[in-house]
Amino acid sequence: MKQHSRNFSHLRGCACVLAAALLLALAPNGAAQKNKKDKSNNAANPGDTSALAALENTPKAEADKINDDIGEMLGAFQIGNVEVMHKHYSDNCTFVQSTYDPPILGWQNYLAAYEREKASFQGMQLIRRNTNIFVHGDVAWASYQWEFDGMWEGRPYATRGQTTLVLTKANGDWLIVHNHTSQVIAEPTQQAAAQTTQPVPAASAKP
């Protein structure tokens, strides 16, 4: 399991988010033995790569790729590289926020919210934990916990939460089509203490 830092999409209580990987679909013994046999056949026929291609196109390999993509996306989220972020999102993706605001529809609308919020932050760090990735054909979903630290308008700001991503595969690439991020609200006693030490960003943008 990898743990990365990355992404930025709805930050109303400044929830930040957007992945590492716990992989699904472990091959049973029979399948593993067949894979070994395929590898042997491939070694005897170096020009035949079909067996190798079949081995690489497994749920575990796909989950590994998704995990790496999420890590890259979240890294870009933290430094404000919107081109790399967009590479991992579909143009018609949807974003559900921690607030009661309507979902954000489409990459361009999300980008406007992200850039508006990003302008108020002077540096940020996002740590991803406990990532689980499930692959089912050309559809996958990932969930993970995150911790966010940054400076908001010159003051320390920290929060944490959870994110669920839904992805589809198109032309060999996995794209995020839905991002649902929830900020964890502190217990009443903790919340009262936090309000005396940190601000609450007003808009919406999180990973």
N, C-alpha and C positions, 0 to 999 in steps of 0.2 A: 504494500500500500504506500502510495506516495502522498505527501502532504505538501501542497504548494500554497502560494498566496496569489489571489487574483480576482478580477472583474468588478464592475460597478454598474448597477442598474436601479434601484429604487431606494432613495435615501430620504425618507420623510422623518423618521426618528433616527435618521442616518443608518438605515439597515444596509449592510454591504454584503455582497456575496459573490456568487458566481465563481474547482473540483478535483481529486486523487482517485484511487479505485479499489473496490473489493469486487473481484470478478466472479461472474456466474458461468455455469456450464463447464463443469470439469468432466473430462472424457472418462468413461468407464474403462475397466481393464481391457475389454475386448477391443475397444476403439484404439486404445493406446498401443496394443499389439499390432493392430492393422497399420497404424501410423509408422511403427518401426519397420514393418514390411515394405510400406510405400517408400520409406527413405532408402532402404536397401535396393529396391528396384530402380530408384532414381539415380543412385550411385552407379549402377550398371549401365544406365542410359543417361549420361550427363546432358544430352540435348533435350530430354523430356522434362519439362518443369511443371507439368500439370499436377503431379503429386505434391510437390512443394507448395504450389499455389493453394491447393486444397487445405494443406496443413495450416497455412498462414491465415486462411479465411475462417477462423474459429471464433466462437463467442469470446474466449479469453483474449485472443489477439485484438478483437474489436474493442473490448473493454479497456485494454491497455492503451489503445489509440485514443479512445474517448477521454481517458484519464489524462493523457498528455495534452490533449486539446484544451481541456478545462484548465489545466495548469497554465498553459500559454495564454488563454483568454484572461484569467485572473491576474496574471503578471502585467498584461497590457492594460487592464482595468486600473491597476494601481499607478502606473506611470502616465496614463492618459493617451496611450497609443490606440486611437479609435480605428485605424485601418486594420490592425491585427485583431482587435476585438470583433470588428464586423466580419472578418474572415470566418468566425465560428458561429455567427448568427444568420438565420434566414432573414430576408427582407421583410417578411410578413410575420415575424415573431411577436409573441405577446408576453407582457410582463405584469405579474400580479404583485402588488406592493404590500408592505406591512400595515399601511394605513387603509382607511375606508374609501380612498380615492378609486375611481374606475381604473380598470386595467389599462396599461399603456399598449396601444396597438401599432405595431410596425417599428422597424429599426430606426427610421428617421425621427419619430416622436420620442423614442427612448434616448436617442443620441442628444436631442435638445435638452432633456431633463438631466442627463448625465453631465453634460458640459456645464450646465447652469450650477449644479451642485459641486462639481469638481473645482470650479473657480473659487469656492469658499474654503477649500482645504489646502493647507500647506504641508504636503507630505501625508502619506497614508500607508498602512501595512495591513494586509489581509492574510490570516492564517486559516488554512482549511484542514479539517479533521474528519475522521470516520466516514470516508467516502464509500458509498455502495453503488455499483453500476450493474445494470441488468440489460442484457441484449436479447431481443426477440426479432429475428429477421432484420428488416431495415428500420426497425424502431428500437429505441433504447431510452432508458430513464436513469438518472443519477440523483442521489441525494447526499448531502454532506452538511456538517456543522461548520461555522466560521466564527472567527474573532477578528474584530476590526479596531484598529488604533490609528489615530491621526490628530492633526491640529486643525481645528475648525475656527476660522477667524481669529487665529492667534491663541486659542485656548485648547487644552487637551480634550480629546473626545474619544470615548471607547464604547463599543457595544458588541453584541454577539447575536447569533441567530442560526437559522437553518435555511437551506435552499434545495429545491427540487427542480431539475432540468428535464425536459423532454426533448429528444433528438430524433431526427430522421436522416437516413442516408441517401445522398443524391450524388451521382457520378463519382462514387467512391469516397466521398467526404461526408462526415457527420456534421450536421448543422443543428444548432439549438433553435427549436421552434416555440418553446414555452419556458419561461423562467418564473418560478414562484418562490419568492424570498420572504421569510418571516423573521422579524426581530424579536428576540426574547425580552419580555418586559420584566424588569426587576421586581422582587417582592416589595410590598409597600414600605417596609423599613429601609430597605436598600435603595429604593427609588427616591425616598425623601433625602437620603444622604447624598445620592448622586446629583440631585437637582441643585445642591449647593456648590457643587464642584465642577459641573460641566454644562455646556449649552445644549439646546436641542435644535438641530438644523430644521429649517422650515419646509424645504421642498422635498423632492422625491428622487432618489437615485440609489441604486444598490446593485450588487452583482447577481 
